[in-house]
Amino acid sequence: MAEFAGRDLHLVKKALAIAVLAIERQPGPFQSSSDQTDMKALLEDLIENDSELAHYARAARIAVTGDPT
């Protein structure tokens, strides 16, 4: 498996957070809950603490909805 550090790791975390939120917002049969579950687990393995998780969750909301709240 590839190992990421620095900016690459930041981009992977951000991409996973965005993907999880995008899947969550997809209604009906097109929502891939198994992908979402696996992405959440991978993101949790990469995130060091709750404040970092909050940072990436906020960045994902801004990217997906344009709204920081």
Secondary structure, DSSP 8 states (H G I E B T S, - for coil): -----HHHHHHHHHHHHHHHHHHHH--GGG--HHHHHHHHHHHHHH--SHHHHHHHHHHHHHHHHS---
